[in-house]
Amino acid sequence: MSRDSVQIPDDLAFSSFKNECNSDEGWNVTYSKSGTTVWIQGVDEEQSLHKIKCRMVSKDVSSDTMYDVLHDIEYRKKWDSNVIETFDIGKLTVNADVGYYSWKCPKPLKNRDVLTLRSWLPMGDDYIIMNYSVKHTKYPPKKTMVRAVSIQTGYFIQSNGPKSCTLTYLAHVDPKGSLPKWVVNKSSQLLAPKAMKKIYKACLKYPEWKQKHNPGFKPWLYPEQNRLQSIPLSELSIQHADSLENIDESSLSETKEEQGEGSDEESTN
């Protein structure tokens, strides 16, 4: 897939993403516990490029449920405590759209946001959801946020049977800033495992929640339900990292509040 112009990912792009999710070559394990493993690769301190991969075996969760949870934007607002704001902007095809997401970063770092082209591919009982950053004139960077860049980020869901699946999360992101080393360490050793655990717990509760919240509405499965306005590709352009302001946060120290966060939850596996 060319990175010079905005394109809808093709079968080759999905296949490449799947292969990278499955490959362990060049990755270094930073965490492995209770069915969850985290790797990092080639963290470039000069450019702050961040590449992380997490894999979690989810018992009592079908691949279908996992797929629904990762798509359901209304449910995400309920379970994802890191989300500040998230919304869909418009659709491109039956399996591609554009959306906005902003999230809380560990204090005292500035919060980040991202505008992405997201696409998805069902493969029988397995699924891929992936995205990369784009620009749209109506959604410029905000003064209160740092606009990050997703070079390629996504999920690969593999079915292990009717009530089990394996979720692999792969993120190649430029956070647009010189980050302190403790942030990279915390992301791979605490925040990423904690995020995977949140997704798992959200999956367990989703069937009951969905029964009470528009149970038949799943536009990611039924394109005819999609109420989003169509966006022509011509309105989008590639979000190149070098066109955004770099924020130097490398000298910031972790707050006491952040140091204590998550430690209790991590011990209860």
C-alpha positions as a Python dict, from the first residue, in 0.01 Angstrom:
ca = {
    (1, 'M'): (0, 0, 0),
    (2, 'S'): (147, 334, -104),
    (3, 'R'): (202, 586, 176),
    (4, 'D'): (201, 883, -62),
    (5, 'S'): (-176, 898, -98),
    (6, 'V'): (-470, 787, 111),
    (7, 'Q'): (-581, 440, 8),
    (8, 'I'): (-818, 180, 144),
    (9, 'P'): (-607, -116, 262),
    (10, 'D'): (-618, -411, 23),
    (11, 'D'): (-580, -786, 88),
    (12, 'L'): (-201, -752, 73),
    (13, 'A'): (-204, -486, 348),
    (14, 'F'): (-419, -705, 574),
    (15, 'S'): (-197, -1007, 505),
    (16, 'S'): (116, -806, 588),
    (17, 'F'): (-39, -686, 915),
    (18, 'K'): (-139, -1042, 1009),
    (19, 'N'): (214, -1171, 937),
    (20, 'E'): (368, -903, 1158),
    (21, 'C'): (126, -989, 1439),
    (22, 'N'): (232, -1355, 1416),
    (23, 'S'): (607, -1295, 1381),
    (24, 'D'): (829, -1281, 1689),
    (25, 'E'): (1146, -1197, 1497),
    (26, 'G'): (1312, -876, 1617),
    (27, 'W'): (1075, -833, 1912),
    (28, 'N'): (1189, -824, 2277),
    (29, 'V'): (960, -956, 2551),
    (30, 'T'): (902, -704, 2830),
    (31, 'Y'): (612, -874, 3009),
    (32, 'S'): (470, -1227, 3024),
    (33, 'K'): (214, -1324, 3283),
    (34, 'S'): (-130, -1486, 3310),
    (35, 'G'): (-175, -1545, 2937),
    (36, 'T'): (-64, -1195, 2834),
    (37, 'T'): (268, -1118, 2663),
    (38, 'V'): (407, -779, 2564),
    (39, 'W'): (694, -707, 2322),
    (40, 'I'): (865, -390, 2209),
    (41, 'Q'): (1073, -336, 1897),
    (42, 'G'): (1319, -75, 1779),
    (43, 'V'): (1224, 210, 2010),
    (44, 'D'): (1417, 498, 1854),
    (45, 'E'): (1490, 750, 2128),
    (46, 'E'): (1593, 1010, 1872),
    (47, 'Q'): (1258, 1003, 1694),
    (48, 'S'): (1040, 869, 1978),
    (49, 'L'): (905, 601, 1749),
    (50, 'H'): (715, 354, 1957),
    (51, 'K'): (641, -1, 1846),
    (52, 'I'): (463, -239, 2080),
    (53, 'K'): (284, -571, 2048),
    (54, 'C'): (56, -737, 2303),
    (55, 'R'): (-101, -1081, 2286),
    (56, 'M'): (-369, -1211, 2520),
    (57, 'V'): (-545, -1547, 2536),
    (58, 'S'): (-906, -1477, 2632),
    (59, 'K'): (-1097, -1764, 2787),
    (60, 'D'): (-1477, -1748, 2793),
    (61, 'V'): (-1472, -1485, 2515),
    (62, 'S'): (-1556, -1572, 2155),
    (63, 'S'): (-1379, -1402, 1865),
    (64, 'D'): (-1720, -1260, 1760),
    (65, 'T'): (-1766, -1088, 2098),
    (66, 'M'): (-1410, -952, 2094),
    (67, 'Y'): (-1470, -810, 1745),
    (68, 'D'): (-1795, -644, 1855),
    (69, 'V'): (-1636, -488, 2164),
    (70, 'L'): (-1346, -339, 1968),
    (71, 'H'): (-1590, -189, 1717),
    (72, 'D'): (-1867, -64, 1947),
    (73, 'I'): (-1786, 303, 2002),
    (74, 'E'): (-2072, 357, 2251),
    (75, 'Y'): (-1950, 69, 2466),
    (76, 'R'): (-1590, 196, 2449),
    (77, 'K'): (-1700, 518, 2618),
    (78, 'K'): (-1818, 303, 2908),
    (79, 'W'): (-1521, 70, 2963),
    (80, 'D'): (-1220, 266, 2832),
    (81, 'S'): (-1127, 500, 3118),
    (82, 'N'): (-842, 648, 2911),
    (83, 'V'): (-1073, 788, 2645),
    (84, 'I'): (-1132, 1164, 2650),
    (85, 'E'): (-1338, 1183, 2331),
    (86, 'T'): (-1407, 947, 2045),
    (87, 'F'): (-1641, 969, 1747),
    (88, 'D'): (-1683, 847, 1390),
    (89, 'I'): (-1647, 1116, 1123),
    (90, 'G'): (-1763, 942, 807),
    (91, 'K'): (-1758, 623, 604),
    (92, 'L'): (-1541, 544, 303),
    (93, 'T'): (-1658, 192, 210),
    (94, 'V'): (-1856, -86, 377),
    (95, 'N'): (-1542, -181, 572),
    (96, 'A'): (-1357, 150, 613),
    (97, 'D'): (-1426, 476, 795),
    (98, 'V'): (-1256, 780, 947),
    (99, 'G'): (-1264, 854, 1318),
    (100, 'Y'): (-1123, 1067, 1598),
    (101, 'Y'): (-984, 945, 1929),
    (102, 'S'): (-818, 1133, 2215),
    (103, 'W'): (-677, 975, 2527),
    (104, 'K'): (-521, 1052, 2863),
    (105, 'C'): (-145, 1014, 2891),
    (106, 'P'): (46, 944, 3213),
    (107, 'K'): (87, 1266, 3410),
    (108, 'P'): (257, 1509, 3360),
    (109, 'L'): (264, 1439, 2984),
    (110, 'K'): (24, 1621, 2754),
    (111, 'N'): (-275, 1421, 2635),
    (112, 'R'): (-273, 1291, 2277),
    (113, 'D'): (-524, 1263, 1996),
    (114, 'V'): (-530, 1099, 1655),
    (115, 'L'): (-736, 1106, 1336),
    (116, 'T'): (-732, 773, 1157),
    (117, 'L'): (-859, 579, 861),
    (118, 'R'): (-981, 252, 1006),
    (119, 'S'): (-1054, -62, 807),
    (120, 'W'): (-1160, -413, 902),
    (121, 'L'): (-1166, -761, 753),
    (122, 'P'): (-1367, -1062, 876),
    (123, 'M'): (-1197, -1392, 787),
    (124, 'G'): (-1442, -1659, 897),
    (125, 'D'): (-1404, -1671, 1275),
    (126, 'D'): (-1092, -1452, 1268),
    (127, 'Y'): (-1087, -1072, 1229),
    (128, 'I'): (-852, -781, 1165),
    (129, 'I'): (-915, -416, 1254),
    (130, 'M'): (-637, -171, 1166),
    (131, 'N'): (-578, 201, 1115),
    (132, 'Y'): (-333, 468, 1008),
    (133, 'S'): (-328, 846, 1051),
    (134, 'V'): (-486, 1083, 802),
    (135, 'K'): (-557, 1458, 784),
    (136, 'H'): (-891, 1630, 730),
    (137, 'T'): (-927, 2008, 710),
    (138, 'K'): (-1226, 2009, 945),
    (139, 'Y'): (-1031, 1834, 1221),
    (140, 'P'): (-696, 2012, 1263),
    (141, 'P'): (-468, 1955, 1566),
    (142, 'K'): (-593, 2116, 1888),
    (143, 'K'): (-387, 2350, 2105),
    (144, 'T'): (-479, 2149, 2413),
    (145, 'M'): (-358, 1816, 2267),
    (146, 'V'): (-54, 1669, 2097),
    (147, 'R'): (-155, 1517, 1763),
    (148, 'A'): (8, 1173, 1751),
    (149, 'V'): (61, 968, 1436),
    (150, 'S'): (-46, 608, 1388),
    (151, 'I'): (186, 464, 1125),
    (152, 'Q'): (-3, 137, 1158),
    (153, 'T'): (-202, 18, 1455),
    (154, 'G'): (-457, -259, 1490),
    (155, 'Y'): (-596, -581, 1628),
    (156, 'F'): (-579, -939, 1504),
    (157, 'I'): (-841, -1167, 1662),
    (158, 'Q'): (-795, -1544, 1626),
    (159, 'S'): (-1065, -1790, 1727),
    (160, 'N'): (-959, -2077, 1952),
    (161, 'G'): (-1304, -2233, 1948),
    (162, 'P'): (-1658, -2120, 2033),
    (163, 'K'): (-1563, -1968, 2372),
    (164, 'S'): (-1201, -1864, 2342),
    (165, 'C'): (-987, -1636, 2130),
    (166, 'T'): (-642, -1482, 2110),
    (167, 'L'): (-613, -1105, 2069),
    (168, 'T'): (-295, -950, 1928),
    (169, 'Y'): (-260, -571, 1944),
    (170, 'L'): (12, -415, 1732),
    (171, 'A'): (92, -43, 1746),
    (172, 'H'): (349, 149, 1546),
    (173, 'V'): (300, 504, 1668),
    (174, 'D'): (487, 832, 1670),
    (175, 'P'): (367, 1009, 1987),
    (176, 'K'): (517, 1337, 1855),
    (177, 'G'): (743, 1414, 2142),
    (178, 'S'): (1070, 1319, 2306),
    (179, 'L'): (935, 1095, 2579),
    (180, 'P'): (1114, 1012, 2903),
    (181, 'K'): (1237, 653, 2931),
    (182, 'W'): (1002, 579, 3219),
    (183, 'V'): (706, 629, 2986),
    (184, 'V'): (829, 363, 2743),
    (185, 'N'): (902, 123, 3029),
    (186, 'K'): (567, 189, 3194),
    (187, 'S'): (379, 144, 2866),
    (188, 'S'): (525, -198, 2800),
    (189, 'Q'): (537, -333, 3155),
    (190, 'L'): (222, -190, 3315),
    (191, 'L'): (-9, 13, 3092),
    (192, 'A'): (-27, -234, 2801),
    (193, 'P'): (-105, -541, 3017),
    (194, 'K'): (-357, -334, 3212),
    (195, 'A'): (-525, -222, 2888),
    (196, 'M'): (-550, -582, 2765),
    (197, 'K'): (-706, -685, 3095),
    (198, 'K'): (-962, -404, 3060),
    (199, 'I'): (-1056, -526, 2713),
    (200, 'Y'): (-1100, -880, 2846),
    (201, 'K'): (-1325, -767, 3132),
    (202, 'A'): (-1523, -550, 2889),
    (203, 'C'): (-1579, -855, 2667),
    (204, 'L'): (-1716, -1059, 2957),
    (205, 'K'): (-1972, -787, 3034),
    (206, 'Y'): (-2060, -694, 2675),
    (207, 'P'): (-2339, -947, 2594),
    (208, 'E'): (-2544, -833, 2895),
    (209, 'W'): (-2476, -463, 2823),
    (210, 'K'): (-2561, -496, 2455),
    (211, 'Q'): (-2895, -661, 2530),
    (212, 'K'): (-3001, -334, 2697),
    (213, 'H'): (-2842, -97, 2443),
    (214, 'N'): (-2974, -130, 2090),
    (215, 'P'): (-2893, -504, 2065),
    (216, 'G'): (-2953, -535, 1691),
    (217, 'F'): (-2740, -234, 1595),
    (218, 'K'): (-2400, -352, 1470),
    (219, 'P'): (-2309, -153, 1158),
    (220, 'W'): (-1965, -319, 1147),
    (221, 'L'): (-2153, -643, 1070),
    (222, 'Y'): (-2452, -496, 886),
    (223, 'P'): (-2335, -211, 657),
    (224, 'E'): (-2694, -113, 576),
    (225, 'Q'): (-2722, 13, 938),
    (226, 'N'): (-2434, 257, 893),
    (227, 'R'): (-2574, 611, 928),
    (228, 'L'): (-2244, 790, 873),
    (229, 'Q'): (-2211, 1036, 589),
    (230, 'S'): (-1983, 922, 306),
    (231, 'I'): (-1647, 1098, 277),
    (232, 'P'): (-1462, 1109, -56),
    (233, 'L'): (-1098, 1001, -35),
    (234, 'S'): (-1007, 1334, -194),
    (235, 'E'): (-1091, 1511, 135),
    (236, 'L'): (-820, 1314, 314),
    (237, 'S'): (-442, 1327, 301),
    (238, 'I'): (-166, 1131, 473),
    (239, 'Q'): (-71, 1266, 816),
    (240, 'H'): (307, 1284, 797),
    (241, 'A'): (476, 1304, 1136),
    (242, 'D'): (727, 1565, 1028),
    (243, 'S'): (450, 1818, 959),
    (244, 'L'): (347, 1820, 1325),
    (245, 'E'): (511, 2000, 1615),
    (246, 'N'): (749, 1797, 1832),
    (247, 'I'): (704, 1834, 2208),
    (248, 'D'): (1008, 1768, 2425),
    (249, 'E'): (886, 1594, 2739),
    (250, 'S'): (1200, 1387, 2795),
    (251, 'S'): (1293, 1560, 3120),
    (252, 'L'): (953, 1524, 3288),
    (253, 'S'): (940, 1308, 3599),
    (254, 'E'): (665, 1066, 3686),
    (255, 'T'): (418, 1199, 3943),
    (256, 'K'): (362, 1013, 4269),
    (257, 'E'): (1, 965, 4167),
    (258, 'E'): (111, 786, 3849),
    (259, 'Q'): (374, 578, 4030),
    (260, 'G'): (110, 418, 4248),
    (261, 'E'): (-154, 373, 3982),
    (262, 'G'): (-232, 19, 3873),
    (263, 'S'): (-3, -160, 4120),
    (264, 'D'): (-285, -311, 4323),
    (265, 'E'): (-477, -426, 4018),
    (266, 'E'): (-167, -589, 3869),
    (267, 'S'): (-125, -811, 4174),
    (268, 'T'): (-474, -960, 4149),
    (269, 'N'): (-450, -1209, 3863),
}
